[in-house]
Amino acid sequence: MSPPIDLVKAIRTGLVSEVIAALDAGAQVELNDGKGDPGLPLAMACFMGHAEIVRELALRGAKVNFPDNREARSPLSMALRAGKPEVVKVLIELGAEVPPGVQTGLSNQELMLAKWKAQHFGASQAEEHQGSDAPPVIEEIEMVSCYGTDTSGLNAEMRRAVQDAIKKEEH
């Protein structure tokens, strides 16, 4: 088989490990669709509801934004049409812009959290990791005194970053 065909088959199965194998074997993340437009793998993953595959493709360089995300072939539109709110959330976390008036199917809280993640984690991670296996930058904070300071938010972020790093190593 060829890497592009293997990638399409891997996306259909929904197995991230197979998608990674196809990409590592040389499949391009921006395959053209039947009309010659790039973005077939991401569009398929969005429509089929494979959130982790969407994240992997974006980290490998797939474009999550179109000049107008209302276009029917944009990743956001594909996820919305298929009724896949988890994928919509991941796309927003990765920096997809929601056009004014577009109903995402997410609650206001979920939408706000996804946008916050995009500002702090998602969009920058996709840009930083395109074509690089560099480890994430970890900021160290020295505190002379922190008696009475609630650090549970920092601890949760640290645990999540470690878990994400472990998951990436396993795949």
Residue frames as qw, qx, qy, qz and C-alpha x, y, z in Angstrom:
[[0.000, 0.889, 0.458, 0.000, 0.00, 0.00, 0.00],
 [0.361, 0.513, -0.048, 0.778, 0.99, 3.62, -0.24],
 [0.223, -0.160, -0.531, 0.802, 1.32, 6.01, 2.71],
 [0.319, -0.058, -0.043, -0.945, -1.62, 8.24, 1.58],
 [0.676, -0.198, -0.563, -0.432, -3.96, 5.23, 1.30],
 [0.546, -0.169, -0.715, 0.401, -2.69, 3.90, 4.62],
 [0.021, -0.016, -0.350, 0.936, -3.41, 7.27, 6.24],
 [0.527, -0.131, -0.243, -0.804, -6.98, 7.36, 4.94],
 [0.718, -0.186, -0.660, -0.120, -7.57, 3.79, 6.12],
 [0.408, -0.083, -0.633, 0.652, -6.03, 4.58, 9.52],
 [0.216, -0.073, 0.168, -0.959, -8.32, 7.59, 9.98],
 [0.662, -0.169, -0.435, -0.586, -11.33, 5.44, 9.13],
 [0.666, -0.174, -0.703, 0.178, -10.35, 2.91, 11.80],
 [0.399, -0.846, -0.045, -0.349, -9.96, 5.67, 14.38],
 [0.863, -0.361, -0.070, 0.346, -6.68, 4.27, 15.73],
 [0.043, -0.969, 0.217, 0.105, -4.19, 7.03, 16.51],
 [0.590, -0.463, 0.591, 0.298, -1.27, 4.60, 16.46],
 [0.657, 0.358, 0.575, 0.331, -2.04, 3.63, 12.85],
 [0.250, 0.955, 0.134, 0.081, -2.35, 7.31, 11.87],
 [0.319, -0.839, 0.396, 0.194, 1.04, 8.01, 13.43],
 [0.682, -0.133, 0.638, 0.332, 2.55, 5.02, 11.61],
 [0.558, 0.652, 0.441, 0.263, 1.18, 6.22, 8.26],
 [0.058, 0.996, -0.063, 0.018, 2.47, 9.74, 8.84],
 [0.496, -0.654, 0.521, 0.235, 5.86, 8.40, 9.92],
 [0.702, 0.132, 0.623, 0.320, 5.92, 6.30, 6.73],
 [0.257, -0.078, 0.403, 0.875, 5.65, 9.45, 4.64],
 [0.069, 0.703, 0.671, 0.227, 1.96, 10.26, 4.23],
 [0.116, 0.272, -0.023, 0.955, 1.39, 13.99, 3.88],
 [0.009, 0.396, 0.686, -0.611, -0.84, 15.58, 6.48],
 [0.327, 0.539, 0.079, -0.772, -2.42, 17.84, 3.84],
 [0.320, 0.151, 0.854, 0.380, -3.64, 15.30, 1.25],
 [0.286, 0.096, -0.254, -0.919, -5.87, 16.71, -1.46],
 [0.572, 0.275, 0.644, -0.427, -9.54, 15.77, -1.61],
 [0.576, 0.395, 0.676, 0.233, -11.36, 14.79, -4.81],
 [0.291, 0.927, 0.231, 0.048, -11.55, 18.44, -5.91],
 [0.626, 0.456, -0.162, 0.612, -7.84, 19.12, -5.41],
 [0.267, -0.814, 0.156, -0.493, -8.24, 21.02, -2.14],
 [0.381, 0.267, -0.772, 0.433, -5.82, 20.14, 0.69],
 [0.342, -0.292, 0.486, -0.749, -7.00, 18.96, 4.10],
 [0.734, -0.084, -0.541, -0.402, -8.68, 15.63, 3.42],
 [0.525, -0.060, -0.779, 0.338, -7.22, 13.79, 6.47],
 [0.002, 0.059, 0.501, -0.864, -8.26, 16.47, 8.96],
 [0.533, -0.024, -0.171, -0.828, -11.69, 16.86, 7.36],
 [0.693, -0.085, -0.687, -0.199, -12.27, 13.09, 7.59],
 [0.393, -0.081, -0.731, 0.552, -11.13, 12.92, 11.21],
 [0.196, 0.011, 0.272, -0.942, -13.37, 15.87, 12.13],
 [0.636, -0.041, -0.327, -0.698, -16.42, 14.42, 10.43],
 [0.719, -0.075, -0.690, -0.038, -15.87, 10.97, 11.94],
 [0.587, -0.746, -0.009, -0.314, -15.36, 12.39, 15.43],
 [0.878, -0.069, -0.235, 0.410, -11.80, 11.22, 16.08],
 [0.201, -0.977, 0.036, -0.058, -10.64, 14.00, 18.43],
 [0.646, -0.571, 0.382, 0.333, -7.21, 12.52, 19.20],
 [0.662, 0.274, 0.463, 0.522, -6.49, 12.03, 15.51],
 [0.166, 0.927, 0.201, 0.269, -7.52, 15.65, 14.91],
 [0.421, -0.874, 0.210, 0.126, -5.03, 16.72, 17.59],
 [0.729, -0.231, 0.473, 0.438, -2.23, 14.57, 16.09],
 [0.543, 0.570, 0.411, 0.459, -2.83, 15.87, 12.56],
 [0.018, -0.983, -0.066, -0.168, -2.81, 19.48, 13.79],
 [0.570, -0.714, 0.325, 0.245, 0.40, 18.90, 15.73],
 [0.679, -0.018, 0.543, 0.493, 1.91, 17.56, 12.50],
 [0.148, -0.220, 0.327, 0.907, 0.94, 20.65, 10.51],
 [0.064, 0.553, 0.760, 0.335, -2.68, 20.26, 9.37],
 [0.036, -0.189, 0.023, -0.981, -4.37, 23.64, 9.12],
 [0.027, -0.454, -0.826, 0.332, -7.31, 24.01, 11.52],
 [0.173, 0.681, 0.247, -0.667, -8.41, 27.39, 10.13],
 [0.453, 0.498, 0.537, 0.508, -9.72, 28.35, 6.72],
 [0.101, 0.185, 0.048, 0.976, -9.92, 31.98, 5.62],
 [0.557, -0.227, 0.029, -0.798, -13.63, 31.58, 6.44],
 [0.084, -0.102, 0.962, -0.239, -14.46, 28.74, 8.84],
 [0.631, 0.297, 0.347, -0.627, -18.07, 28.86, 7.62],
 [0.475, 0.413, -0.638, -0.443, -16.95, 27.09, 4.42],
 [0.931, -0.098, -0.020, -0.350, -18.49, 23.64, 4.24],
 [0.880, 0.232, -0.351, 0.220, -15.09, 21.95, 3.83],
 [0.001, -0.680, 0.506, -0.530, -13.43, 23.68, 6.81],
 [0.367, 0.016, -0.878, 0.306, -12.53, 21.39, 9.73],
 [0.194, 0.093, 0.534, -0.818, -14.86, 23.33, 12.05],
 [0.628, 0.164, -0.147, -0.747, -17.80, 23.02, 9.65],
 [0.594, 0.116, -0.779, -0.164, -17.15, 19.31, 9.16],
 [0.194, -0.053, -0.836, 0.511, -17.24, 18.68, 12.93],
 [0.346, 0.155, 0.315, -0.870, -20.36, 20.84, 13.35],
 [0.644, 0.156, -0.406, -0.630, -22.24, 19.11, 10.52],
 [0.578, 0.042, -0.815, 0.012, -21.40, 15.70, 11.95],
 [0.643, -0.652, -0.090, -0.391, -22.52, 16.77, 15.43],
 [0.823, -0.035, -0.378, 0.422, -19.14, 16.09, 17.07],
 [0.249, -0.946, 0.011, -0.205, -18.81, 18.58, 19.98],
 [0.769, -0.501, 0.214, 0.333, -15.64, 16.92, 21.32],
 [0.654, 0.250, 0.313, 0.642, -13.94, 17.56, 17.99],
 [0.068, 0.879, 0.189, 0.432, -15.26, 21.13, 17.91],
 [0.554, -0.827, 0.078, 0.054, -13.75, 21.63, 21.37],
 [0.776, -0.220, 0.297, 0.511, -10.38, 20.22, 20.26],
 [0.481, 0.570, 0.301, 0.594, -10.34, 22.41, 17.15],
 [0.152, -0.939, -0.068, -0.301, -10.98, 25.51, 19.24],
 [0.711, -0.639, 0.183, 0.227, -8.28, 24.43, 21.70],
 [0.722, 0.021, 0.364, 0.588, -5.91, 24.17, 18.72],
 [0.154, -0.377, 0.125, 0.905, -6.74, 27.70, 17.62],
 [0.114, 0.453, 0.725, 0.505, -9.71, 27.34, 15.25],
 [0.111, 0.088, 0.158, -0.977, -11.60, 30.60, 15.08],
 [0.160, 0.535, 0.824, -0.094, -15.37, 30.44, 15.53],
 [0.055, 0.332, 0.337, 0.879, -17.07, 32.92, 13.19],
 [0.258, 0.048, 0.394, -0.881, -19.61, 35.25, 14.82],
 [0.692, 0.104, -0.001, -0.715, -23.06, 33.71, 15.07],
 [0.618, 0.184, -0.748, -0.154, -21.91, 30.12, 14.53],
 [0.779, -0.438, 0.205, -0.398, -23.46, 27.73, 17.06],
 [0.213, 0.528, -0.819, 0.070, -20.80, 25.31, 18.29],
 [0.813, -0.229, -0.497, -0.198, -22.98, 22.98, 20.35],
 [0.523, -0.010, -0.587, 0.618, -20.81, 23.77, 23.37],
 [0.331, -0.835, -0.410, 0.156, -21.98, 25.49, 26.54],
 [0.103, 0.952, -0.132, 0.256, -20.65, 28.99, 27.18],
 [0.589, -0.691, 0.419, 0.019, -18.36, 27.55, 29.84],
 [0.855, 0.041, 0.428, 0.292, -16.98, 24.84, 27.51],
 [0.532, 0.756, 0.146, 0.352, -16.44, 27.40, 24.74],
 [0.145, -0.943, 0.237, -0.182, -14.69, 29.82, 27.08],
 [0.731, -0.491, 0.459, 0.118, -12.46, 27.04, 28.48],
 [0.818, 0.308, 0.350, 0.337, -11.53, 25.82, 24.98],
 [0.333, 0.878, -0.007, 0.344, -10.59, 29.37, 23.94],
 [0.420, -0.837, 0.343, -0.078, -8.56, 29.77, 27.12],
 [0.842, -0.192, 0.445, 0.237, -6.70, 26.54, 26.38],
 [0.671, 0.619, 0.200, 0.355, -6.01, 27.79, 22.85],
 [0.042, 0.948, -0.175, 0.263, -4.44, 30.93, 24.24],
 [0.470, -0.724, 0.490, -0.121, -2.33, 29.09, 26.78],
 [0.630, -0.253, 0.727, 0.107, -1.60, 25.67, 25.28],
 [0.744, 0.385, 0.546, -0.006, -3.22, 24.46, 22.07],
 [0.537, 0.843, 0.035, 0.006, -2.51, 26.94, 19.30],
 [0.032, -0.848, 0.528, 0.023, 1.08, 27.52, 20.36],
 [0.662, -0.262, 0.701, 0.045, 1.74, 23.77, 20.74],
 [0.774, 0.502, 0.383, 0.056, 0.63, 23.10, 17.18],
 [0.369, 0.909, -0.184, 0.066, 2.89, 25.86, 15.85],
 [0.297, -0.745, 0.596, -0.032, 5.87, 24.88, 18.02],
 [0.672, -0.191, 0.715, 0.012, 5.77, 21.15, 17.22],
 [0.769, 0.611, 0.044, -0.183, 5.37, 21.33, 13.46],
 [0.748, 0.548, -0.315, 0.202, 8.26, 19.28, 12.16],
 [0.103, 0.598, -0.626, 0.490, 10.03, 19.15, 15.51],
 [0.761, -0.304, -0.573, 0.032, 10.40, 16.59, 18.25],
 [0.165, 0.398, -0.455, 0.779, 11.57, 19.20, 20.75],
 [0.313, -0.434, -0.779, 0.326, 10.31, 18.72, 24.29],
 [0.123, -0.876, -0.354, -0.304, 7.88, 21.32, 25.62],
 [0.219, 0.457, -0.359, 0.784, 9.31, 24.37, 27.35],
 [0.570, -0.606, -0.549, 0.088, 8.69, 24.16, 31.08],
 [0.014, 0.735, -0.179, 0.654, 8.83, 27.32, 33.12],
 [0.597, -0.265, -0.616, 0.440, 10.28, 27.07, 36.61],
 [0.220, -0.804, -0.073, -0.548, 8.98, 29.46, 39.25],
 [0.469, -0.003, -0.624, 0.625, 10.96, 30.19, 42.40],
 [0.399, -0.753, -0.241, -0.464, 8.89, 31.31, 45.33],
 [0.143, 0.417, -0.621, 0.648, 10.52, 32.56, 48.50],
 [0.217, 0.095, 0.765, -0.599, 7.38, 32.05, 50.51],
 [0.380, -0.150, -0.610, -0.679, 4.07, 30.59, 49.55],
 [0.011, -0.207, -0.855, 0.476, 2.37, 29.93, 52.87],
 [0.332, 0.511, 0.509, -0.608, -1.39, 30.01, 52.35],
 [0.319, 0.438, -0.440, -0.716, -1.15, 30.10, 48.55],
 [0.829, 0.229, 0.435, -0.266, -3.55, 27.82, 46.71],
 [0.003, 0.527, -0.712, -0.464, -1.39, 25.88, 44.26],
 [0.646, 0.199, 0.724, -0.133, -3.98, 23.31, 43.21],
 [0.606, 0.752, 0.064, -0.252, -4.40, 24.96, 39.78],
 [0.168, 0.749, -0.627, -0.134, -0.66, 24.78, 39.12],
 [0.427, -0.239, 0.869, -0.078, -0.56, 21.18, 40.33],
 [0.712, 0.436, 0.503, -0.224, -3.43, 20.21, 38.01],
 [0.511, 0.809, -0.211, -0.200, -1.72, 21.84, 35.02],
 [0.065, -0.627, 0.775, 0.042, 1.55, 20.11, 35.85],
 [0.587, 0.000, 0.798, -0.134, -0.13, 16.70, 36.14],
 [0.697, 0.624, 0.274, -0.225, -1.92, 17.23, 32.83],
 [0.322, 0.815, -0.451, -0.168, 1.33, 18.25, 31.09],
 [0.263, -0.427, 0.865, -0.014, 3.09, 15.16, 32.41],
 [0.667, 0.250, 0.675, -0.194, 0.21, 12.89, 31.35],
 [0.608, 0.756, 0.000, -0.242, 0.19, 14.45, 27.86],
 [0.121, 0.726, -0.667, -0.118, 3.95, 13.89, 27.56],
 [0.452, -0.180, 0.869, -0.091, 3.56, 10.25, 28.61],
 [0.708, 0.486, 0.448, -0.248, 0.76, 9.70, 26.10],
 [0.470, 0.807, -0.279, -0.222, 2.89, 11.17, 23.29],
 [0.094, -0.566, 0.818, 0.042, 5.79, 8.88, 24.21],
 [0.602, 0.067, 0.775, -0.181, 3.49, 5.82, 24.16],
 [0.695, 0.650, 0.252, -0.174, 2.27, 6.65, 20.66]]
